[in-house]
Amino acid sequence: MAPSPRIRIAPGTEGIERLEAHLHGQAFSPHRHDTYAIGITLAGVQRFRYRGTQQQCLPGQCHVLHPDELHDGGAGTDDGFGYRILYVDPALVQNALHGRPLPFVAQPVLDAARLRALGGAREIWDFDAAIDDEVLRTELAVAVAQLLANAASGQPRAPGSLELAGLGRVRDHIAATPTERPEMAALERLSGLDRWSLARQFRAAFGTSPSRFRTLRQLDAVRRLLRRGSSLADAADAAGFADQSHMSRQFKQAYGLTPARWSAALG
């Protein structure tokens, strides 16, 4: 008898749903939904029939299904498969692309190297990250839209001209107030850009999203506090993290070490 499926519904937001699962056998009968479905295989072999052909998606590969396209899904081996998947409202994608036609990705499976080349940003697959405000929601929608547009065209889009003065004001504001969660409307006023252009141009100018830039400035504060002898819990609180666990997870993602190991290395 096949093992029971393991399914986790990750926190979502309006227009974005996220799911992580480990499944066996024929997991899904033919069906369609009115969202984009963008998934990454974590383990095993995922097989699915899509637009008249049988596809398989291996660990590290991404699959992209267009809205309202019939498909099924199941395991390619007896070991089952694990994956993460986002369901994204096409309206969000179109907003992020400023009304351009919805991208159609003709080749539904992208290998890991092509995914990186096309800008498959890490935050797309970070299901532990919250998307509980407009800044985070916008950043994720823009990251997904850019991946879809790049995959449809076969190459990354040139970023175009950047509003560097306005982007610099946003960067300086976040750097000066890293313990405060910024409101999207405030960042729009500072930059003089709409939210979609702001999220896209900030990454093009500074190599990361406004939220990630803020997290790294919080971690700068944590390291300063740890050097002064603060406890992990006190440092996390003072730097504006939800709790010590949240801070520790972000610290390890940024530096490859837990904050405890980093502190011990200070001598």
C-alpha positions in Angstrom: 0.0 0.0 0.0 1.3 3.4 -0.9 2.2 5.8 1.9 -0.3 8.4 2.9 0.2 11.8 1.1 1.9 14.6 3.0 0.4 18.0 2.2 1.2 21.4 3.7 -0.7 24.5 2.8 1.8 27.3 3.2 0.6 30.9 4.1 -0.8 32.7 1.1 -2.3 36.0 0.2 -4.9 37.4 -2.1 -4.2 36.0 -5.6 -1.4 33.7 -4.5 -1.8 30.2 -3.0 1.2 27.9 -2.0 1.3 24.2 -1.4 4.1 21.7 -0.5 3.4 17.9 -0.8 4.9 14.5 -1.1 2.7 12.2 -3.1 2.6 8.7 -4.6 0.9 7.1 -7.6 -1.5 9.0 -9.7 -2.0 11.9 -7.5 -4.3 14.1 -9.6 -6.9 13.2 -12.3 -7.1 15.5 -15.3 -8.2 19.0 -14.2 -7.7 22.7 -15.0 -7.6 25.9 -12.9 -7.8 29.5 -13.8 -4.4 30.4 -12.3 -0.8 29.9 -13.3 0.7 26.9 -11.6 4.5 27.2 -11.1 6.1 24.3 -9.2 9.5 23.0 -8.4 10.3 19.3 -7.8 12.1 18.7 -4.6 12.5 14.9 -4.7 11.6 11.9 -7.0 10.1 12.1 -10.4 6.9 14.0 -11.2 5.0 13.1 -14.3 2.1 14.9 -15.9 0.3 15.1 -19.2 -0.1 18.6 -20.5 -1.1 19.9 -24.0 -1.1 16.4 -25.4 2.3 15.3 -24.3 3.8 13.4 -21.3 6.2 15.5 -19.3 8.5 14.7 -16.4 10.0 17.0 -13.8 13.1 16.0 -11.9 14.5 17.5 -8.6 15.6 21.1 -9.2 13.5 21.5 -12.3 10.5 23.8 -12.5 7.2 23.3 -14.3 4.9 26.1 -15.6 1.3 25.4 -16.4 -0.8 28.1 -18.1 -4.3 29.0 -16.8 -7.2 26.8 -18.0 -4.9 24.1 -19.6 -6.0 20.5 -18.8 -3.3 18.5 -17.0 -2.9 15.6 -14.5 -0.1 14.7 -12.2 1.5 11.7 -10.5 4.7 10.0 -9.5 7.1 8.6 -12.1 8.5 6.0 -9.7 7.4 4.0 -6.7 9.3 6.4 -4.5 6.8 9.1 -5.1 7.7 12.8 -5.5 7.9 15.9 -3.5 7.3 19.4 -4.8 6.3 23.0 -4.0 3.8 24.9 -6.2 2.3 28.3 -6.4 -1.0 29.2 -7.9 -1.0 32.8 -9.1 -3.9 34.9 -10.3 -3.2 36.0 -13.9 -4.4 39.5 -12.9 -1.4 39.8 -10.6 0.9 38.8 -13.4 -0.7 41.3 -15.8 -0.4 44.1 -13.2 3.2 43.3 -12.7 3.8 43.3 -16.5 1.9 46.6 -16.8 -0.8 45.2 -18.9 1.3 43.3 -21.4 -0.3 40.0 -22.7 0.0 37.1 -20.4 3.2 35.1 -21.0 2.8 31.6 -22.5 5.6 29.2 -21.7 5.7 26.7 -24.5 8.1 24.4 -22.9 6.6 23.6 -19.5 9.7 22.1 -17.8 12.7 24.3 -17.1 15.9 22.7 -15.9 17.8 24.2 -12.9 20.4 26.0 -15.0 17.8 27.6 -17.3 15.7 28.5 -14.3 18.7 30.4 -12.8 19.5 32.0 -16.1 15.9 33.2 -16.5 15.8 34.8 -13.0 14.1 32.1 -10.9 14.4 34.2 -7.7 15.0 32.3 -4.5 12.0 33.9 -2.7 9.6 32.2 -5.2 10.3 28.9 -3.5 10.8 30.1 0.1 7.5 28.9 1.6 8.6 29.7 5.1 8.6 33.4 4.2 5.5 35.4 5.0 3.6 37.3 2.3 1.3 39.1 4.7 1.7 42.7 3.5 1.5 44.5 0.2 5.3 44.9 -0.1 5.9 41.1 0.1 2.9 40.3 -2.1 4.0 42.7 -4.8 7.6 41.5 -4.7 6.5 37.8 -5.1 4.1 38.7 -7.9 6.8 40.6 -9.8 9.3 37.8 -9.3 6.8 35.3 -10.7 5.9 37.6 -13.6 9.5 38.2 -14.6 10.2 34.4 -14.5 7.1 33.8 -16.7 8.0 36.6 -19.2 11.6 35.5 -19.4 10.7 31.8 -19.9 8.2 32.7 -22.6 10.7 34.8 -24.5 13.6 32.4 -23.8 15.9 35.0 -22.3 15.9 37.6 -19.5 14.4 40.9 -20.4 16.6 44.0 -20.2 15.6 46.1 -17.2 15.2 49.4 -19.1 15.9 52.8 -17.6 15.9 53.0 -13.8 14.6 55.9 -11.6 17.8 55.8 -9.5 17.1 58.9 -7.4 13.7 57.6 -6.2 15.2 54.1 -5.7 18.0 55.6 -3.7 15.5 57.3 -1.4 13.7 54.0 -0.8 17.0 52.3 -0.1 18.1 55.0 2.3 14.8 54.9 4.1 14.9 51.2 4.7 18.5 51.3 5.8 17.7 54.0 8.3 14.7 52.2 9.8 15.2 48.4 9.4 13.2 47.5 12.5 10.1 49.1 10.9 8.0 47.2 8.3 7.5 49.7 5.5 4.1 50.4 4.0 3.9 50.0 0.2 2.1 53.3 -0.2 5.0 55.1 1.6 7.6 53.5 -0.6 5.6 54.5 -3.7 5.5 58.1 -2.5 9.3 58.0 -1.8 10.2 56.6 -5.1 7.7 58.2 -7.3 7.0 54.8 -8.9 4.0 52.5 -8.8 4.5 49.3 -6.7 5.2 47.0 -9.7 7.9 49.3 -11.2 9.4 49.8 -7.7 9.8 46.1 -7.0 11.2 45.4 -10.4 13.5 48.4 -10.6 14.8 48.0 -7.0 16.0 44.5 -7.8 17.6 45.6 -11.0 19.4 48.5 -9.3 20.5 46.8 -6.1 20.4 43.1 -6.8 17.7 42.2 -4.2 14.2 43.1 -3.2 13.2 45.8 -0.8 12.1 43.2 1.8 15.4 41.2 1.5 17.4 44.4 1.7 15.6 45.2 4.9 16.2 41.7 6.3 19.9 42.1 5.7 20.0 45.4 7.5 18.2 43.8 10.4 20.9 41.1 10.4 23.6 43.8 10.4 22.0 45.0 13.6 21.9 41.5 15.1 25.6 41.0 14.5 26.4 44.4 16.1 24.4 43.4 19.1 26.0 40.0 19.4 29.4 41.5 19.3 28.4 43.6 22.3 27.3 40.5 24.2 23.5 40.5 23.7 21.7 37.3 23.9 20.2 35.8 20.8 16.7 36.5 22.0 17.4 40.1 22.9 19.2 40.7 19.6 16.3 39.3 17.6 13.8 41.5 19.5 15.9 44.7 19.2 16.4 44.1 15.4 12.7 43.8 14.8 12.4 40.1 14.1 9.2 38.2 15.1 11.2 35.9 17.4 14.6 34.2 17.9 13.6 31.4 15.6 12.7 33.7 12.7 16.0 35.6 13.2 18.1 32.4 13.3 16.5 31.1 10.1 17.2 34.3 8.3 20.8 34.5 9.7 21.6 31.0 8.5 20.2 31.7 5.0 22.3 34.8 4.8 25.6 33.6 6.2 25.5 29.8 6.2 26.0 29.6 10.0 23.6 29.8 12.9 23.9 32.9 15.0 25.1 30.8 17.9 28.0 29.4 15.8 28.8 32.8 14.5 28.9 34.2 18.0 31.2 31.4 19.2 33.6 32.2 16.4 34.0 35.8 17.7 36.2 34.3 20.5 
